Amino acid sequence: MPYFNILVPTSDTVRYKYLLRKLVQSKKNILFSGETGVGKSVIVSDFLSSLENDKYAYTVMNFSAQTNTKNVLDVFLDKDKFTKKRRTEIGPLGGKKMVFFVDDINMPAL
């Protein structure tokens, strides 16, 4: 495992993962914010990898200054993760709940 992907459980990381779990189970939207390099992405990635595979599916998208609406739409049209439920509704495969993680949401240009 790469060094930067190792998450040492501390009182803070355990607390954040607990809060993430409760908020995801409650179907709430979550915005983690903080200074660069404090480990937000590592905590969320570790949480996502611990989700129950039979109940949840997840996808990760990294935003950058070059991200546009077509890039986001392409993620939702990925047939390996999403299916068209109705004419105007897209959802995860297998009746699961989808967790969509957007990393660096402040990066896209206007």
N, C-alpha and C positions, 0 to 999 in steps of 0.2 A: 504494500500500500504506500502511495506517495506520502512523504512527510507532511505536506500541507493539507492532506485529507484526514489526518489523524485528529480525532476529537477526544480530548481528555475530559472526562466528566467532572465538572465543577458544580458548585451550587448554582451558579448562573446558567450553565448550559442545561442542566437538569430542569431548572425552573422554566427556561424558555421552551424546551421540548414538551414539558407538561402543558404549558399554556397553548402551544401550537396544537397539540393533540385535542385538548378540550374545545378549542375554537373550530378546528376542522370538523370534529364530531358534531358541533352545533351548527355547522354549515355557515360559518361567519367568514367574511373577508378579513384578511390580515395584512397589515403593512408593517414590516420591520424596518426601522430606520436607525441610523447611527453613523458614527465616524467610519472612514475607510479603514479596513484592516482589523476590525474588532471581531470578525468571525461570523457575521450574519449569514452569509452564503453557506459556510461550512455547517452551521447549526441546522439550517433549513434542509440542506442536502442530506445530512445524517438523519434528520427526522423523516424525510421522504423515503429514504431507503428502508426505514423501519415500519412503514405502513403495511397493513394487512393486504396482501395481494388479491385476496378474494373479494374485498370490499372497495378498495381504492385503486385508481390508476392515477399516474401523475406524469406531467411533462414539464420540462424546463426550457425556458427561452431567455437567452442573454440579449439584452438590448444594447445597441450602440448608436452612434450618431447617424449611421447608415440604415437603421431599422425603419421600415415603412409599413403601411397597413397591409400591403401584399405579403410581406414576410410573416406577419401575424396570422393572416388568413391562411397562408400555406400550412402553418402549424395545425390549425383547426381542420384543415382538409386532409390531413394525414390519415389514410385509410387503415394504418396499423394501430392507431390509437382511438380514432373517432369514427362514428357512424352517423348517417343522416337519420334522425328519428321521425321527423316530419319535414314538410317542404321547407320550413324556415327554422328548423331546430336541429342542432348537432349535439351529440352527447358521446360519452365514453362507451367503449365496447363492453358487452357482457353485463349491462345493468349496474356497473360500478359507479361510484362517485369519483369525479375528476378533481384533482388538485393541480392547479396551473401555477407554476412558480416563474415569476418574471424577475430576473436578476438585473440590477442596475437600471431601474425604471426611469431614472432621471437622465439617462444618457441620450435618448433620441433628440435629433434636431427638431425645431418647431416645424 
